[in-house]
Amino acid sequence: MTMRTFRYFVCPNQHRGEEKTSENDQHFSGKWDVDVTGMRGNGKDSLGYEMYLCILCGEPMTITTRPAP
Ligand SMILES: [Zn+2]
């Protein structure tokens, strides 16, 4: 059984981004596969969370509870 987690992001210009995290079947390896669309990684913040920039305008993405329409 593979677990998937979706997180949705939006930039100040209302561009949408999405992060899909899938638990690897071999979860003893502790590896997670992360698919990112609409944005690119920008390192981690001071709490260790991933940070993303919009691929269209380069603004920082903020997490949102609403999926893209
Ligand atoms: Zn944008």
N, CA, C, O and the ligand as a Tripos MOL2 file, in Angstrom:
@<TRIPOS>MOLECULE
protein
  277   275    70     0     0
PROTEIN
NO_CHARGES

@<TRIPOS>ATOM
      1 N           0.8470   -1.2030    0.0000 N.3       1 MET1
      2 CA          0.0000    0.0000    0.0000 C.3       1 MET1
      3 C           0.8750    1.2440    0.0000 C.2       1 MET1
      4 O           1.7400    1.4250    0.8570 O.2       1 MET1
      5 N           0.6250    2.0860   -0.9800 N.am      2 THR2
      6 CA          1.4030    3.3110   -1.0840 C.3       2 THR2
      7 C           0.5770    4.4940   -0.5800 C.2       2 THR2
      8 O          -0.5850    4.6630   -0.9470 O.2       2 THR2
      9 N           1.1950    5.2910    0.2550 N.am      3 MET3
     10 CA          0.5150    6.4580    0.7880 C.3       3 MET3
     11 C           0.8920    7.6960   -0.0170 C.2       3 MET3
     12 O           2.0580    7.9020   -0.3520 O.2       3 MET3
     13 N          -0.1050    8.5120   -0.3210 N.am      4 ARG4
     14 CA          0.1810    9.7380   -1.0580 C.3       4 ARG4
     15 C          -0.3660   10.9420   -0.3090 C.2       4 ARG4
     16 O          -1.4710   10.9090    0.2340 O.2       4 ARG4
     17 N           0.4110   11.9790   -0.2900 N.am      5 THR5
     18 CA         -0.0100   13.2160    0.3520 C.3       5 THR5
     19 C           0.0910   14.3540   -0.6500 C.2       5 THR5
     20 O           1.1280   14.5400   -1.2870 O.2       5 THR5
     21 N          -0.9820   15.1120   -0.7870 N.am      6 PHE6
     22 CA         -0.9590   16.2660   -1.6660 C.3       6 PHE6
     23 C          -0.9370   17.5410   -0.8330 C.2       6 PHE6
     24 O          -1.6290   17.6550    0.1790 O.2       6 PHE6
     25 N          -0.1340   18.4890   -1.2780 N.am      7 ARG7
     26 CA         -0.1810   19.8310   -0.6850 C.3       7 ARG7
     27 C          -0.3080   20.8200   -1.8270 C.2       7 ARG7
     28 O           0.3010   20.6560   -2.8840 O.2       7 ARG7
     29 N          -1.1080   21.8490   -1.5970 N.am      8 TYR8
     30 CA         -1.3820   22.8230   -2.6500 C.3       8 TYR8
     31 C          -0.7970   24.1660   -2.2640 C.2       8 TYR8
     32 O          -0.8040   24.5620   -1.0980 O.2       8 TYR8
     33 N          -0.2870   24.8600   -3.2810 N.am      9 PHE9
     34 CA          0.3790   26.1400   -3.0470 C.3       9 PHE9
     35 C          -0.1600   27.1810   -4.0190 C.2       9 PHE9
     36 O          -0.6820   26.8490   -5.0830 O.2       9 PHE9
     37 N          -0.0240   28.4350   -3.6340 N.am     10 VAL10
     38 CA         -0.4020   29.5320   -4.5140 C.3      10 VAL10
     39 C           0.6170   30.6580   -4.3270 C.2      10 VAL10
     40 O           1.0960   30.8870   -3.2160 O.2      10 VAL10
     41 N           0.9480   31.3630   -5.4170 N.am     11 CYS11
     42 CA          1.8810   32.4780   -5.3150 C.3      11 CYS11
     43 C           1.0840   33.7880   -5.2620 C.2      11 CYS11
     44 O          -0.1310   33.7760   -5.4550 O.2      11 CYS11
     45 N           1.7570   34.9200   -5.0020 N.am     12 PRO12
     46 CA          1.0220   36.1960   -4.8930 C.3      12 PRO12
     47 C           0.2760   36.5590   -6.1720 C.2      12 PRO12
     48 O          -0.6500   37.3700   -6.1280 O.2      12 PRO12
     49 N           0.6530   35.9830   -7.3030 N.am     13 ASN13
     50 CA         -0.0350   36.2590   -8.5680 C.3      13 ASN13
     51 C          -1.0470   35.1740   -8.9300 C.2      13 ASN13
     52 O          -1.4910   35.0730  -10.0740 O.2      13 ASN13
     53 N          -1.3950   34.3770   -7.9430 N.am     14 GLN14
     54 CA         -2.4490   33.3610   -8.0750 C.3      14 GLN14
     55 C          -2.0750   32.2000   -8.9890 C.2      14 GLN14
     56 O          -2.9490   31.4700   -9.4560 O.2      14 GLN14
     57 N          -0.7810   32.0270   -9.2470 N.am     15 HIS15
     58 CA         -0.3700   30.8120   -9.9410 C.3      15 HIS15
     59 C          -0.4250   29.6550   -8.9520 C.2      15 HIS15
     60 O          -0.1650   29.8210   -7.7600 O.2      15 HIS15
     61 N          -0.7660   28.4930   -9.4650 N.am     16 ARG16
     62 CA         -0.9530   27.3470   -8.5930 C.3      16 ARG16
     63 C           0.2100   26.3770   -8.6740 C.2      16 ARG16
     64 O           0.8130   26.1960   -9.7320 O.2      16 ARG16
     65 N           0.5130   25.7630   -7.5570 N.am     17 GLY17
     66 CA          1.5120   24.7180   -7.5150 C.3      17 GLY17
     67 C           1.0100   23.5530   -6.6960 C.2      17 GLY17
     68 O           0.0760   23.6950   -5.9060 O.2      17 GLY17
     69 N           1.6180   22.4170   -6.8790 N.am     18 GLU18
     70 CA          1.1680   21.2070   -6.2080 C.3      18 GLU18
     71 C           2.3810   20.3600   -5.8650 C.2      18 GLU18
     72 O           3.3330   20.2620   -6.6390 O.2      18 GLU18
     73 N           2.3270   19.7640   -4.7130 N.am     19 GLU19
     74 CA          3.3900   18.8570   -4.2790 C.3      19 GLU19
     75 C           2.7550   17.5190   -3.9280 C.2      19 GLU19
     76 O           1.8540   17.4540   -3.0910 O.2      19 GLU19
     77 N           3.2190   16.4700   -4.5580 N.am     20 LYS20
     78 CA          2.7090   15.1270   -4.2760 C.3      20 LYS20
     79 C           3.8310   14.3150   -3.6670 C.2      20 LYS20
     80 O           4.8850   14.1310   -4.2760 O.2      20 LYS20
     81 N           3.5980   13.8360   -2.4700 N.am     21 THR21
     82 CA          4.5850   13.0080   -1.7850 C.3      21 THR21
     83 C           4.0730   11.5770   -1.7330 C.2      21 THR21
     84 O           2.9670   11.3310   -1.2500 O.2      21 THR21
     85 N           4.8520   10.6480   -2.2190 N.am     22 SER22
     86 CA          4.4670    9.2380   -2.2130 C.3      22 SER22
     87 C           5.4500    8.4530   -1.3620 C.2      22 SER22
     88 O           6.6670    8.5850   -1.4940 O.2      22 SER22
     89 N           4.8990    7.6520   -0.5030 N.am     23 GLU23
     90 CA          5.7630    6.7770    0.2760 C.3      23 GLU23
     91 C           6.2520    5.6630   -0.6220 C.2      23 GLU23
     92 O           5.4650    4.9850   -1.2830 O.2      23 GLU23
     93 N           7.5440    5.4840   -0.6390 N.am     24 ASN24
     94 CA          8.1210    4.4020   -1.4110 C.3      24 ASN24
     95 C           7.6250    3.0610   -0.8900 C.2      24 ASN24
     96 O           7.4730    2.8760    0.3180 O.2      24 ASN24
     97 N           7.3690    2.1160   -1.8100 N.am     25 ASP25
     98 CA          6.9120    0.7890   -1.3940 C.3      25 ASP25
     99 C           7.8840    0.1410   -0.4190 C.2      25 ASP25
    100 O           7.4920   -0.5460    0.5240 O.2      25 ASP25
    101 N           9.1480    0.3790   -0.6740 N.am     26 GLN26
    102 CA         10.1600   -0.1550    0.2430 C.3      26 GLN26
    103 C          10.3710    0.8410    1.3630 C.2      26 GLN26
    104 O          11.4180    1.4810    1.4580 O.2      26 GLN26
    105 N           9.3370    0.9660    2.2290 N.am     27 HIS27
    106 CA          9.4270    2.0630    3.1960 C.3      27 HIS27
    107 C          10.4660    1.8290    4.2680 C.2      27 HIS27
    108 O          10.7580    2.7290    5.0550 O.2      27 HIS27
    109 N          11.0290    0.6360    4.3110 N.am     28 PHE28
    110 CA         12.1490    0.4550    5.2400 C.3      28 PHE28
    111 C          13.3320    1.3250    4.8350 C.2      28 PHE28
    112 O          14.2130    1.6150    5.6440 O.2      28 PHE28
    113 N          13.3360    1.7390    3.5600 N.am     29 SER29
    114 CA         14.4270    2.5870    3.0910 C.3      29 SER29
    115 C          14.2840    4.0230    3.5910 C.2      29 SER29
    116 O          15.2430    4.7940    3.5690 O.2      29 SER29
    117 N          13.0690    4.3780    4.0450 N.am     30 GLY30
    118 CA         12.8560    5.7340    4.5250 C.3      30 GLY30
    119 C          12.8370    6.7690    3.4290 C.2      30 GLY30
    120 O          12.9240    7.9660    3.7020 O.2      30 GLY30
    121 N          12.7230    6.3190    2.1780 N.am     31 LYS31
    122 CA         12.7400    7.2470    1.0490 C.3      31 LYS31
    123 C          11.3230    7.6660    0.6700 C.2      31 LYS31
    124 O          10.4070    6.8440    0.6450 O.2      31 LYS31
    125 N          11.1580    8.9280    0.3820 N.am     32 TRP32
    126 CA          9.8840    9.4510   -0.0990 C.3      32 TRP32
    127 C          10.1120   10.0600   -1.4620 C.2      32 TRP32
    128 O          11.0820   10.7840   -1.6870 O.2      32 TRP32
    129 N           9.1830    9.7490   -2.3820 N.am     33 ASP33
    130 CA          9.2410   10.3620   -3.7070 C.3      33 ASP33
    131 C           8.3880   11.6210   -3.6950 C.2      33 ASP33
    132 O           7.2380   11.5920   -3.2580 O.2      33 ASP33
    133 N           8.9430   12.7130   -4.1680 N.am     34 VAL34
    134 CA          8.2200   13.9790   -4.1930 C.3      34 VAL34
    135 C           8.1160   14.4690   -5.6260 C.2      34 VAL34
    136 O           9.1280   14.6660   -6.2990 O.2      34 VAL34
    137 N           6.8820   14.6650   -6.0930 N.am     35 ASP35
    138 CA          6.6350   15.2540   -7.4060 C.3      35 ASP35
    139 C           6.1340   16.6720   -7.2040 C.2      35 ASP35
    140 O           5.1960   16.9010   -6.4410 O.2      35 ASP35
    141 N           6.7530   17.6230   -7.8840 N.am     36 VAL36
    142 CA          6.3710   19.0210   -7.7460 C.3      36 VAL36
    143 C           5.9750   19.5570   -9.1100 C.2      36 VAL36
    144 O           6.7080   19.3820  -10.0830 O.2      36 VAL36
    145 N           4.8220   20.2090   -9.1890 N.am     37 THR37
    146 CA          4.3970   20.8240  -10.4410 C.3      37 THR37
    147 C           4.1010   22.3040  -10.2080 C.2      37 THR37
    148 O           3.5290   22.6750   -9.1830 O.2      37 THR37
    149 N           4.4930   23.1430  -11.1620 N.am     38 GLY38
    150 CA          4.1720   24.5630  -11.1240 C.3      38 GLY38
    151 C           5.1080   25.4050  -10.2800 C.2      38 GLY38
    152 O           4.9310   26.6190  -10.1790 O.2      38 GLY38
    153 N           6.0980   24.7760   -9.6770 N.am     39 MET39
    154 CA          7.0020   25.5240   -8.8060 C.3      39 MET39
    155 C           8.3010   24.7390   -8.6970 C.2      39 MET39
    156 O           8.3980   23.5800   -9.1020 O.2      39 MET39
    157 N           9.3000   25.4210   -8.1300 N.am     40 ARG40
    158 CA         10.5810   24.7290   -7.9780 C.3      40 ARG40
    159 C          11.0950   24.9100   -6.5530 C.2      40 ARG40
    160 O          10.7730   25.8790   -5.8660 O.2      40 ARG40
    161 N          11.8950   23.9530   -6.1430 N.am     41 GLY41
    162 CA         12.4020   23.9540   -4.7860 C.3      41 GLY41
    163 C          13.2960   25.1470   -4.5060 C.2      41 GLY41
    164 O          14.0210   25.6170   -5.3820 O.2      41 GLY41
    165 N          13.2360   25.6230   -3.2900 N.am     42 ASN42
    166 CA         14.0570   26.7660   -2.8860 C.3      42 ASN42
    167 C          14.6470   26.4980   -1.5040 C.2      42 ASN42
    168 O          14.7100   27.3850   -0.6530 O.2      42 ASN42
    169 N          15.0710   25.2660   -1.3040 N.am     43 GLY43
    170 CA         15.6690   24.9280   -0.0200 C.3      43 GLY43
    171 C          14.6230   24.7160    1.0650 C.2      43 GLY43
    172 O          13.4480   24.4790    0.7830 O.2      43 GLY43
    173 N          15.0680   24.8060    2.2850 N.am     44 LYS44
    174 CA         14.1720   24.5910    3.4170 C.3      44 LYS44
    175 C          14.1960   25.8050    4.3260 C.2      44 LYS44
    176 O          15.1880   26.5290    4.4020 O.2      44 LYS44
    177 N          13.0680   26.0140    5.0230 N.am     45 ASP45
    178 CA         13.0400   27.1270    5.9660 C.3      45 ASP45
    179 C          13.6350   26.6890    7.3050 C.2      45 ASP45
    180 O          14.1320   25.5710    7.4430 O.2      45 ASP45
    181 N          13.5730   27.5960    8.2940 N.am     46 SER46
    182 CA         14.2490   27.3300    9.5630 C.3      46 SER46
    183 C          13.6100   26.1640   10.3090 C.2      46 SER46
    184 O          14.2170   25.6160   11.2300 O.2      46 SER46
    185 N          12.3820   25.7720    9.9220 N.am     47 LEU47
    186 CA         11.7170   24.6490   10.5780 C.3      47 LEU47
    187 C          11.9130   23.3470    9.8080 C.2      47 LEU47
    188 O          11.4230   22.2950   10.2190 O.2      47 LEU47
    189 N          12.6370   23.4230    8.6800 N.am     48 GLY48
    190 CA         12.9090   22.2220    7.9160 C.3      48 GLY48
    191 C          11.8620   21.8990    6.8640 C.2      48 GLY48
    192 O          11.9060   20.8350    6.2460 O.2      48 GLY48
    193 N          10.9120   22.8210    6.6570 N.am     49 TYR49
    194 CA          9.9140   22.5980    5.6250 C.3      49 TYR49
    195 C          10.4410   23.0390    4.2690 C.2      49 TYR49
    196 O          11.2250   23.9810    4.1580 O.2      49 TYR49
    197 N           9.9810   22.3230    3.2310 N.am     50 GLU50
    198 CA         10.3550   22.6980    1.8730 C.3      50 GLU50
    199 C           9.8070   24.0790    1.5380 C.2      50 GLU50
    200 O           8.6940   24.4260    1.9320 O.2      50 GLU50
    201 N          10.5930   24.8590    0.8110 N.am     51 MET51
    202 CA         10.1160   26.1420    0.3220 C.3      51 MET51
    203 C          10.1380   26.0970   -1.2020 C.2      51 MET51
    204 O          11.0070   25.4650   -1.8020 O.2      51 MET51
    205 N           9.1730   26.7750   -1.8180 N.am     52 TYR52
    206 CA          9.0600   26.7310   -3.2690 C.3      52 TYR52
    207 C           8.9180   28.1220   -3.8520 C.2      52 TYR52
    208 O           8.3830   29.0330   -3.2210 O.2      52 TYR52
    209 N           9.4190   28.2650   -5.0950 N.am     53 LEU53
    210 CA          9.2320   29.4870   -5.8640 C.3      53 LEU53
    211 C           8.3720   29.1560   -7.0710 C.2      53 LEU53
    212 O           8.4670   28.0650   -7.6330 O.2      53 LEU53
    213 N           7.5220   30.1140   -7.4700 N.am     54 CYS54
    214 CA          6.6900   29.9630   -8.6530 C.3      54 CYS54
    215 C           7.5850   29.8690   -9.8970 C.2      54 CYS54
    216 O           8.5100   30.6650  -10.0590 O.2      54 CYS54
    217 N           7.3050   28.8880  -10.7800 N.am     55 ILE55
    218 CA          8.1330   28.7830  -11.9870 C.3      55 ILE55
    219 C           7.7520   29.8400  -13.0120 C.2      55 ILE55
    220 O           8.5110   30.0880  -13.9490 O.2      55 ILE55
    221 N           6.5920   30.4670  -12.8520 N.am     56 LEU56
    222 CA          6.1410   31.4580  -13.8290 C.3      56 LEU56
    223 C           6.6410   32.8590  -13.4960 C.2      56 LEU56
    224 O           7.0560   33.5960  -14.3900 O.2      56 LEU56
    225 N           6.6040   33.2320  -12.2270 N.am     57 CYS57
    226 CA          6.9780   34.6060  -11.8700 C.3      57 CYS57
    227 C           8.0920   34.6700  -10.8320 C.2      57 CYS57
    228 O           8.6080   35.7540  -10.5600 O.2      57 CYS57
    229 N           8.4770   33.5320  -10.2430 N.am     58 GLY58
    230 CA          9.5980   33.5140   -9.3150 C.3      58 GLY58
    231 C           9.2690   33.9800   -7.9100 C.2      58 GLY58
    232 O          10.1590   34.0910   -7.0660 O.2      58 GLY58
    233 N           7.9800   34.2580   -7.6470 N.am     59 GLU59
    234 CA          7.5890   34.6770   -6.2960 C.3      59 GLU59
    235 C           7.5090   33.4570   -5.3780 C.2      59 GLU59
    236 O           7.2980   32.3380   -5.8460 O.2      59 GLU59
    237 N           7.6770   33.6710   -4.0790 N.am     60 PRO60
    238 CA          7.5620   32.5430   -3.1470 C.3      60 PRO60
    239 C           6.1320   32.0060   -3.0920 C.2      60 PRO60
    240 O           5.1670   32.7700   -3.0930 O.2      60 PRO60
    241 N           6.0160   30.7030   -3.0460 N.am     61 MET61
    242 CA          4.7150   30.0660   -2.9470 C.3      61 MET61
    243 C           4.3130   29.9710   -1.4730 C.2      61 MET61
    244 O           5.1640   29.7720   -0.6060 O.2      61 MET61
    245 N           3.0140   30.1130   -1.1940 N.am     62 THR62
    246 CA          2.5190   29.8610    0.1450 C.3      62 THR62
    247 C           1.5070   28.7350    0.0830 C.2      62 THR62
    248 O           0.7900   28.5810   -0.9060 O.2      62 THR62
    249 N           1.4540   27.9540    1.1400 N.am     63 ILE63
    250 CA          0.5780   26.7900    1.1460 C.3      63 ILE63
    251 C          -0.8880   27.2370    1.2460 C.2      63 ILE63
    252 O          -1.2060   28.2160    1.9210 O.2      63 ILE63
    253 N          -1.7520   26.5140    0.5760 N.am     64 THR64
    254 CA         -3.1730   26.8120    0.6140 C.3      64 THR64
    255 C          -3.9320   25.5160    0.8230 C.2      64 THR64
    256 O          -3.4550   24.4430    0.4560 O.2      64 THR64
    257 N          -5.1010   25.6150    1.4070 N.am     65 THR65
    258 CA         -5.8740   24.3930    1.6710 C.3      65 THR65
    259 C          -6.7070   24.0040    0.4600 C.2      65 THR65
    260 O          -7.2350   22.8930    0.4020 O.2      65 THR65
    261 N          -6.8320   24.9110   -0.5110 N.am     66 ARG66
    262 CA         -7.7120   24.6200   -1.6390 C.3      66 ARG66
    263 C          -6.9380   24.0710   -2.8220 C.2      66 ARG66
    264 O          -5.9120   24.6390   -3.1970 O.2      66 ARG66
    265 N          -7.3970   22.9870   -3.4180 N.am     67 PRO67
    266 CA         -6.7560   22.4820   -4.6270 C.3      67 PRO67
    267 C          -6.9930   23.4230   -5.7920 C.2      67 PRO67
    268 O          -7.9070   24.2460   -5.7690 O.2      67 PRO67
    269 N          -6.1550   23.2880   -6.8130 N.am     68 ALA68
    270 CA         -6.3210   24.0900   -8.0160 C.3      68 ALA68
    271 C          -7.6830   23.7880   -8.6470 C.2      68 ALA68
    272 O          -8.1140   22.6350   -8.6650 O.2      68 ALA68
    273 N          -8.3560   24.8110   -9.1600 N.am     69 PRO69
    274 CA         -9.6830   24.5920   -9.7570 C.3      69 PRO69
    275 C          -9.6070   23.7420  -11.0350 C.2      69 PRO69
    276 O         -10.6340   23.4670  -11.6560 O.2      69 PRO69
    277 ZN          3.5000   33.0350   -9.9390 Zn       70 ZN70
@<TRIPOS>BOND
     1     1     2 1
     2     2     3 1
     3     3     4 2
     4     3     5 am
     5     5     6 1
     6     6     7 1
     7     7     8 2
     8     7     9 am
     9     9    10 1
    10    10    11 1
    11    11    12 2
    12    11    13 am
    13    13    14 1
    14    14    15 1
    15    15    16 2
    16    15    17 am
    17    17    18 1
    18    18    19 1
    19    19    20 2
    20    19    21 am
    21    21    22 1
    22    22    23 1
    23    23    24 2
    24    23    25 am
    25    25    26 1
    26    26    27 1
    27    27    28 2
    28    27    29 am
    29    29    30 1
    30    30    31 1
    31    31    32 2
    32    31    33 am
    33    33    34 1
    34    34    35 1
    35    35    36 2
    36    35    37 am
    37    37    38 1
    38    38    39 1
    39    39    40 2
    40    39    41 am
    41    41    42 1
    42    42    43 1
    43    43    44 2
    44    43    45 am
    45    45    46 1
    46    46    47 1
    47    47    48 2
    48    47    49 am
    49    49    50 1
    50    50    51 1
    51    51    52 2
    52    51    53 am
    53    53    54 1
    54    54    55 1
    55    55    56 2
    56    55    57 am
    57    57    58 1
    58    58    59 1
    59    59    60 2
    60    59    61 am
    61    61    62 1
    62    62    63 1
    63    63    64 2
    64    63    65 am
    65    65    66 1
    66    66    67 1
    67    67    68 2
    68    67    69 am
    69    69    70 1
    70    70    71 1
    71    71    72 2
    72    71    73 am
    73    73    74 1
    74    74    75 1
    75    75    76 2
    76    75    77 am
    77    77    78 1
    78    78    79 1
    79    79    80 2
    80    79    81 am
    81    81    82 1
    82    82    83 1
    83    83    84 2
    84    83    85 am
    85    85    86 1
    86    86    87 1
    87    87    88 2
    88    87    89 am
    89    89    90 1
    90    90    91 1
    91    91    92 2
    92    91    93 am
    93    93    94 1
    94    94    95 1
    95    95    96 2
    96    95    97 am
    97    97    98 1
    98    98    99 1
    99    99   100 2
   100    99   101 am
   101   101   102 1
   102   102   103 1
   103   103   104 2
   104   103   105 am
   105   105   106 1
   106   106   107 1
   107   107   108 2
   108   107   109 am
   109   109   110 1
   110   110   111 1
   111   111   112 2
   112   111   113 am
   113   113   114 1
   114   114   115 1
   115   115   116 2
   116   115   117 am
   117   117   118 1
   118   118   119 1
   119   119   120 2
   120   119   121 am
   121   121   122 1
   122   122   123 1
   123   123   124 2
   124   123   125 am
   125   125   126 1
   126   126   127 1
   127   127   128 2
   128   127   129 am
   129   129   130 1
   130   130   131 1
   131   131   132 2
   132   131   133 am
   133   133   134 1
   134   134   135 1
   135   135   136 2
   136   135   137 am
   137   137   138 1
   138   138   139 1
   139   139   140 2
   140   139   141 am
   141   141   142 1
   142   142   143 1
   143   143   144 2
   144   143   145 am
   145   145   146 1
   146   146   147 1
   147   147   148 2
   148   147   149 am
   149   149   150 1
   150   150   151 1
   151   151   152 2
   152   151   153 am
   153   153   154 1
   154   154   155 1
   155   155   156 2
   156   155   157 am
   157   157   158 1
   158   158   159 1
   159   159   160 2
   160   159   161 am
   161   161   162 1
   162   162   163 1
   163   163   164 2
   164   163   165 am
   165   165   166 1
   166   166   167 1
   167   167   168 2
   168   167   169 am
   169   169   170 1
   170   170   171 1
   171   171   172 2
   172   171   173 am
   173   173   174 1
   174   174   175 1
   175   175   176 2
   176   175   177 am
   177   177   178 1
   178   178   179 1
   179   179   180 2
   180   179   181 am
   181   181   182 1
   182   182   183 1
   183   183   184 2
   184   183   185 am
   185   185   186 1
   186   186   187 1
   187   187   188 2
   188   187   189 am
   189   189   190 1
   190   190   191 1
   191   191   192 2
   192   191   193 am
   193   193   194 1
   194   194   195 1
   195   195   196 2
   196   195   197 am
   197   197   198 1
   198   198   199 1
   199   199   200 2
   200   199   201 am
   201   201   202 1
   202   202   203 1
   203   203   204 2
   204   203   205 am
   205   205   206 1
   206   206   207 1
   207   207   208 2
   208   207   209 am
   209   209   210 1
   210   210   211 1
   211   211   212 2
   212   211   213 am
   213   213   214 1
   214   214   215 1
   215   215   216 2
   216   215   217 am
   217   217   218 1
   218   218   219 1
   219   219   220 2
   220   219   221 am
   221   221   222 1
   222   222   223 1
   223   223   224 2
   224   223   225 am
   225   225   226 1
   226   226   227 1
   227   227   228 2
   228   227   229 am
   229   229   230 1
   230   230   231 1
   231   231   232 2
   232   231   233 am
   233   233   234 1
   234   234   235 1
   235   235   236 2
   236   235   237 am
   237   237   238 1
   238   238   239 1
   239   239   240 2
   240   239   241 am
   241   241   242 1
   242   242   243 1
   243   243   244 2
   244   243   245 am
   245   245   246 1
   246   246   247 1
   247   247   248 2
   248   247   249 am
   249   249   250 1
   250   250   251 1
   251   251   252 2
   252   251   253 am
   253   253   254 1
   254   254   255 1
   255   255   256 2
   256   255   257 am
   257   257   258 1
   258   258   259 1
   259   259   260 2
   260   259   261 am
   261   261   262 1
   262   262   263 1
   263   263   264 2
   264   263   265 am
   265   265   266 1
   266   266   267 1
   267   267   268 2
   268   267   269 am
   269   269   270 1
   270   270   271 1
   271   271   272 2
   272   271   273 am
   273   273   274 1
   274   274   275 1
   275   275   276 2
@<TRIPOS>SUBSTRUCTURE
     1 MET1         2 RESIDUE 1 A MET
     2 THR2         6 RESIDUE 1 A THR
     3 MET3        10 RESIDUE 1 A MET
     4 ARG4        14 RESIDUE 1 A ARG
     5 THR5        18 RESIDUE 1 A THR
     6 PHE6        22 RESIDUE 1 A PHE
     7 ARG7        26 RESIDUE 1 A ARG
     8 TYR8        30 RESIDUE 1 A TYR
     9 PHE9        34 RESIDUE 1 A PHE
    10 VAL10       38 RESIDUE 1 A VAL
    11 CYS11       42 RESIDUE 1 A CYS
    12 PRO12       46 RESIDUE 1 A PRO
    13 ASN13       50 RESIDUE 1 A ASN
    14 GLN14       54 RESIDUE 1 A GLN
    15 HIS15       58 RESIDUE 1 A HIS
    16 ARG16       62 RESIDUE 1 A ARG
    17 GLY17       66 RESIDUE 1 A GLY
    18 GLU18       70 RESIDUE 1 A GLU
    19 GLU19       74 RESIDUE 1 A GLU
    20 LYS20       78 RESIDUE 1 A LYS
    21 THR21       82 RESIDUE 1 A THR
    22 SER22       86 RESIDUE 1 A SER
    23 GLU23       90 RESIDUE 1 A GLU
    24 ASN24       94 RESIDUE 1 A ASN
    25 ASP25       98 RESIDUE 1 A ASP
    26 GLN26      102 RESIDUE 1 A GLN
    27 HIS27      106 RESIDUE 1 A HIS
    28 PHE28      110 RESIDUE 1 A PHE
    29 SER29      114 RESIDUE 1 A SER
    30 GLY30      118 RESIDUE 1 A GLY
    31 LYS31      122 RESIDUE 1 A LYS
    32 TRP32      126 RESIDUE 1 A TRP
    33 ASP33      130 RESIDUE 1 A ASP
    34 VAL34      134 RESIDUE 1 A VAL
    35 ASP35      138 RESIDUE 1 A ASP
    36 VAL36      142 RESIDUE 1 A VAL
    37 THR37      146 RESIDUE 1 A THR
    38 GLY38      150 RESIDUE 1 A GLY
    39 MET39      154 RESIDUE 1 A MET
    40 ARG40      158 RESIDUE 1 A ARG
    41 GLY41      162 RESIDUE 1 A GLY
    42 ASN42      166 RESIDUE 1 A ASN
    43 GLY43      170 RESIDUE 1 A GLY
    44 LYS44      174 RESIDUE 1 A LYS
    45 ASP45      178 RESIDUE 1 A ASP
    46 SER46      182 RESIDUE 1 A SER
    47 LEU47      186 RESIDUE 1 A LEU
    48 GLY48      190 RESIDUE 1 A GLY
    49 TYR49      194 RESIDUE 1 A TYR
    50 GLU50      198 RESIDUE 1 A GLU
    51 MET51      202 RESIDUE 1 A MET
    52 TYR52      206 RESIDUE 1 A TYR
    53 LEU53      210 RESIDUE 1 A LEU
    54 CYS54      214 RESIDUE 1 A CYS
    55 ILE55      218 RESIDUE 1 A ILE
    56 LEU56      222 RESIDUE 1 A LEU
    57 CYS57      226 RESIDUE 1 A CYS
    58 GLY58      230 RESIDUE 1 A GLY
    59 GLU59      234 RESIDUE 1 A GLU
    60 PRO60      238 RESIDUE 1 A PRO
    61 MET61      242 RESIDUE 1 A MET
    62 THR62      246 RESIDUE 1 A THR
    63 ILE63      250 RESIDUE 1 A ILE
    64 THR64      254 RESIDUE 1 A THR
    65 THR65      258 RESIDUE 1 A THR
    66 ARG66      262 RESIDUE 1 A ARG
    67 PRO67      266 RESIDUE 1 A PRO
    68 ALA68      270 RESIDUE 1 A ALA
    69 PRO69      274 RESIDUE 1 A PRO
    70 ZN70       277 GROUP 0 **** ****
